[in-house]
Amino acid sequence: MPEQKTHRLVPKPQISARFLADYMSGSALKRRSILIGCKYQSLARVVQHDEAKQNVSKFLRSENPQILVLKDAAAKLRARMADDEFDRDLYDHNADYIDRFAKVTEEIDLPDAEKLIPGKSLAIMLGNVKVKPDIQLRFRRLTKTNKVKIGAATLRYAKGKPLKPDTGAWQSAFLFGYLALTDNEEAADPEHKLCITIDAYSGTCFPAPTDSVSKFKNMEAECAGIAERWDNLPPPPKAVF
């Protein structure tokens, strides 16, 4: 009887913006672990926070955000019938995310700008690596001289663990560079303070640093190195394909 497959091989280099930020701020050991996880993706079901992100994004975009709306969304997830143990964990983890965010909303300092739905965010090729963005909110404002400034926000969450400032800075720098490459609105420019990473655990917002252009170039250079090493990355121990 053949062994059950445990992993899926990703033949061409790709990484999410989240993991790229973790990579840029991580140790050599952490970097290697991230790349192996990106190339050899586990087939085991992984808890995602999609529903939590949707609820938080909607809350942040609303004109009169109500904490009770978040608490109600979390309660509904906890009360939802689950088909199996994984689904129960999924709903409970998403409820934990929303509950935690509800506790730190007063800490969140969003920029003064129009808040828009995230829309579709296409992946880009950076240094021969496909990088997938993770945008939950977009910003747009007009300056006093009628120039259009744009931005975007991404959400990060790890239970019991605040996001490292260095990681937040890298991810916001990616947003700044990403918008400069991809936004279709004519004469619209990304603005540092409108490109933010929101830590849903602590409520801290990390705007794109002033050296974001340099950081984005560093990410591109690192991605070129990732692409060169991709074929030689070894699979995890006991992985079955």
ZIDA-V28223 format. One record per residue. N is the residue number from 1. OMEGA is omega as a letter, one per 20 degrees, with the letter a starting at -180 (999 if undefined). NEAR is the number of other ideal C-beta (glycine too) atoms within 8 Angstrom. D_FIRST is the distance of its C-alpha to the first C-alpha in Angstrom with 1 decimal. Layout:
n:N omega:OMEGA near:NEAR d_first:D_FIRST
n:N omega:OMEGA near:NEAR d_first:D_FIRST
This chain:
n:1 omega:a near:2 d_first:0.0
n:2 omega:r near:3 d_first:3.8
n:3 omega:r near:5 d_first:6.5
n:4 omega:a near:5 d_first:9.0
n:5 omega:a near:8 d_first:12.1
n:6 omega:a near:10 d_first:15.1
n:7 omega:r near:13 d_first:17.9
n:8 omega:r near:8 d_first:19.6
n:9 omega:r near:8 d_first:21.7
n:10 omega:a near:9 d_first:25.3
n:11 omega:a near:3 d_first:26.6
n:12 omega:a near:6 d_first:30.3
n:13 omega:r near:11 d_first:32.3
n:14 omega:a near:10 d_first:32.8
n:15 omega:r near:16 d_first:33.9
n:16 omega:r near:9 d_first:35.6
n:17 omega:r near:15 d_first:39.3
n:18 omega:a near:10 d_first:38.5
n:19 omega:r near:11 d_first:36.2
n:20 omega:r near:15 d_first:38.7
n:21 omega:r near:14 d_first:41.4
n:22 omega:a near:11 d_first:39.3
n:23 omega:a near:13 d_first:38.6
n:24 omega:a near:12 d_first:42.3
n:25 omega:a near:9 d_first:43.4
n:26 omega:r near:8 d_first:40.6
n:27 omega:r near:5 d_first:40.4
n:28 omega:r near:5 d_first:38.7
n:29 omega:r near:6 d_first:35.7
n:30 omega:a near:10 d_first:35.5
n:31 omega:a near:10 d_first:35.8
n:32 omega:r near:8 d_first:32.9
n:33 omega:r near:8 d_first:30.7
n:34 omega:a near:13 d_first:31.9
n:35 omega:r near:14 d_first:31.0
n:36 omega:r near:12 d_first:27.5
n:37 omega:r near:10 d_first:27.0
n:38 omega:a near:11 d_first:28.5
n:39 omega:a near:11 d_first:26.5
n:40 omega:a near:13 d_first:23.0
n:41 omega:a near:9 d_first:23.1
n:42 omega:r near:8 d_first:21.0
n:43 omega:r near:7 d_first:19.1
n:44 omega:r near:5 d_first:20.2
n:45 omega:a near:4 d_first:23.1
n:46 omega:r near:5 d_first:26.4
n:47 omega:r near:8 d_first:29.7
n:48 omega:a near:5 d_first:32.1
n:49 omega:a near:10 d_first:35.9
n:50 omega:a near:7 d_first:36.6
n:51 omega:r near:8 d_first:38.6
n:52 omega:a near:15 d_first:40.5
n:53 omega:a near:10 d_first:41.5
n:54 omega:r near:8 d_first:42.6
n:55 omega:r near:11 d_first:44.8
n:56 omega:r near:15 d_first:46.3
n:57 omega:r near:13 d_first:47.0
n:58 omega:r near:8 d_first:48.7
n:59 omega:a near:12 d_first:50.7
n:60 omega:a near:13 d_first:51.8
n:61 omega:a near:9 d_first:53.0
n:62 omega:a near:9 d_first:55.0
n:63 omega:a near:3 d_first:58.7
n:64 omega:a near:4 d_first:59.1
n:65 omega:a near:9 d_first:55.9
n:66 omega:r near:7 d_first:55.6
n:67 omega:a near:8 d_first:53.7
n:68 omega:r near:6 d_first:53.4
n:69 omega:r near:10 d_first:51.3
n:70 omega:a near:16 d_first:48.7
n:71 omega:r near:11 d_first:48.8
n:72 omega:r near:8 d_first:48.4
n:73 omega:r near:10 d_first:45.3
n:74 omega:a near:14 d_first:43.7
n:75 omega:r near:9 d_first:44.7
n:76 omega:r near:8 d_first:43.2
n:77 omega:r near:13 d_first:39.8
n:78 omega:a near:9 d_first:39.9
n:79 omega:a near:5 d_first:40.8
n:80 omega:r near:7 d_first:38.2
n:81 omega:a near:3 d_first:35.7
n:82 omega:r near:9 d_first:32.1
n:83 omega:a near:4 d_first:29.0
n:84 omega:a near:6 d_first:26.9
n:85 omega:r near:6 d_first:27.4
n:86 omega:r near:8 d_first:26.7
n:87 omega:r near:9 d_first:29.4
n:88 omega:r near:9 d_first:31.8
n:89 omega:a near:9 d_first:31.4
n:90 omega:a near:11 d_first:31.9
n:91 omega:a near:12 d_first:35.1
n:92 omega:r near:10 d_first:36.4
n:93 omega:r near:12 d_first:35.9
n:94 omega:r near:14 d_first:37.7
n:95 omega:r near:13 d_first:40.4
n:96 omega:r near:10 d_first:40.8
n:97 omega:a near:14 d_first:41.3
n:98 omega:r near:16 d_first:44.0
n:99 omega:a near:11 d_first:45.7
n:100 omega:r near:12 d_first:46.0
n:101 omega:r near:15 d_first:47.3
n:102 omega:a near:11 d_first:49.9
n:103 omega:a near:6 d_first:51.2
n:104 omega:a near:12 d_first:51.8
n:105 omega:a near:12 d_first:53.1
n:106 omega:r near:5 d_first:56.6
n:107 omega:a near:8 d_first:55.5
n:108 omega:a near:10 d_first:54.3
n:109 omega:a near:4 d_first:56.9
n:110 omega:r near:9 d_first:56.1
n:111 omega:r near:10 d_first:58.3
n:112 omega:a near:4 d_first:61.1
n:113 omega:r near:10 d_first:59.8
n:114 omega:a near:6 d_first:58.5
n:115 omega:a near:9 d_first:55.0
n:116 omega:r near:10 d_first:52.8
n:117 omega:a near:7 d_first:49.4
n:118 omega:a near:10 d_first:46.8
n:119 omega:r near:7 d_first:45.9
n:120 omega:r near:3 d_first:43.2
n:121 omega:a near:8 d_first:42.6
n:122 omega:r near:6 d_first:41.2
n:123 omega:r near:8 d_first:39.4
n:124 omega:r near:10 d_first:41.4
n:125 omega:a near:8 d_first:40.7
n:126 omega:a near:9 d_first:42.1
n:127 omega:a near:13 d_first:42.1
n:128 omega:r near:8 d_first:39.2
n:129 omega:r near:13 d_first:37.1
n:130 omega:a near:10 d_first:36.5
n:131 omega:a near:15 d_first:37.9
n:132 omega:r near:10 d_first:37.4
n:133 omega:r near:13 d_first:40.4
n:134 omega:a near:10 d_first:40.3
n:135 omega:r near:12 d_first:43.7
n:136 omega:a near:11 d_first:44.7
n:137 omega:r near:13 d_first:48.4
n:138 omega:a near:13 d_first:50.9
n:139 omega:r near:14 d_first:54.6
n:140 omega:r near:11 d_first:57.6
n:141 omega:r near:12 d_first:61.3
n:142 omega:r near:6 d_first:64.5
n:143 omega:r near:8 d_first:66.7
n:144 omega:r near:3 d_first:70.5
n:145 omega:r near:4 d_first:70.8
n:146 omega:r near:6 d_first:68.4
n:147 omega:a near:8 d_first:65.5
n:148 omega:r near:12 d_first:62.0
n:149 omega:a near:14 d_first:59.8
n:150 omega:r near:15 d_first:56.1
n:151 omega:a near:17 d_first:53.3
n:152 omega:r near:14 d_first:50.0
n:153 omega:r near:16 d_first:48.3
n:154 omega:a near:16 d_first:44.8
n:155 omega:r near:12 d_first:43.6
n:156 omega:r near:14 d_first:41.9
n:157 omega:r near:12 d_first:40.8
n:158 omega:a near:7 d_first:39.2
n:159 omega:r near:9 d_first:39.8
n:160 omega:a near:4 d_first:42.3
n:161 omega:r near:6 d_first:42.7
n:162 omega:r near:7 d_first:45.5
n:163 omega:r near:14 d_first:44.7
n:164 omega:a near:7 d_first:46.1
n:165 omega:a near:8 d_first:49.2
n:166 omega:r near:7 d_first:48.0
n:167 omega:r near:13 d_first:44.8
n:168 omega:r near:15 d_first:46.8
n:169 omega:r near:12 d_first:49.2
n:170 omega:a near:14 d_first:46.6
n:171 omega:r near:16 d_first:45.0
n:172 omega:r near:17 d_first:48.4
n:173 omega:r near:16 d_first:49.4
n:174 omega:r near:16 d_first:46.3
n:175 omega:a near:20 d_first:47.6
n:176 omega:r near:15 d_first:51.0
n:177 omega:a near:13 d_first:49.8
n:178 omega:a near:12 d_first:47.3
n:179 omega:r near:13 d_first:50.2
n:180 omega:a near:10 d_first:52.5
n:181 omega:a near:6 d_first:50.0
n:182 omega:a near:8 d_first:48.9
n:183 omega:a near:8 d_first:51.6
n:184 omega:a near:4 d_first:53.2
n:185 omega:a near:7 d_first:56.4
n:186 omega:r near:4 d_first:59.3
n:187 omega:r near:6 d_first:61.3
n:188 omega:a near:9 d_first:59.0
n:189 omega:r near:9 d_first:58.2
n:190 omega:r near:14 d_first:55.7
n:191 omega:a near:10 d_first:57.5
n:192 omega:a near:11 d_first:56.4
n:193 omega:r near:9 d_first:57.3
n:194 omega:r near:15 d_first:55.4
n:195 omega:a near:17 d_first:52.1
n:196 omega:r near:16 d_first:50.7
n:197 omega:a near:15 d_first:47.6
n:198 omega:r near:13 d_first:47.9
n:199 omega:a near:14 d_first:46.3
n:200 omega:r near:13 d_first:45.6
n:201 omega:a near:14 d_first:45.4
n:202 omega:a near:8 d_first:48.8
n:203 omega:r near:13 d_first:50.6
n:204 omega:r near:11 d_first:51.5
n:205 omega:a near:11 d_first:51.9
n:206 omega:r near:13 d_first:51.5
n:207 omega:r near:11 d_first:53.5
n:208 omega:a near:13 d_first:52.9
n:209 omega:a near:10 d_first:54.8
n:210 omega:r near:4 d_first:57.7
n:211 omega:a near:7 d_first:55.8
n:212 omega:r near:14 d_first:53.0
n:213 omega:r near:8 d_first:53.7
n:214 omega:r near:7 d_first:53.2
n:215 omega:a near:15 d_first:50.1
n:216 omega:r near:13 d_first:48.6
n:217 omega:r near:8 d_first:49.4
n:218 omega:r near:9 d_first:47.7
n:219 omega:r near:16 d_first:44.5
n:220 omega:r near:10 d_first:44.7
n:221 omega:r near:9 d_first:45.1
n:222 omega:r near:11 d_first:42.2
n:223 omega:r near:16 d_first:40.0
n:224 omega:r near:11 d_first:41.0
n:225 omega:r near:9 d_first:39.7
n:226 omega:a near:13 d_first:36.5
n:227 omega:a near:11 d_first:36.0
n:228 omega:a near:6 d_first:36.7
n:229 omega:a near:9 d_first:34.2
n:230 omega:a near:11 d_first:31.3
n:231 omega:a near:4 d_first:29.5
n:232 omega:r near:5 d_first:29.6
n:233 omega:a near:10 d_first:28.3
n:234 omega:r near:4 d_first:25.3
n:235 omega:r near:9 d_first:22.3
n:236 omega:r near:7 d_first:22.0
n:237 omega:r near:3 d_first:20.4
n:238 omega:r near:5 d_first:16.7
n:239 omega:r near:9 d_first:16.5
n:240 omega:a near:8 d_first:13.4
n:241 omega:999 near:8 d_first:14.5
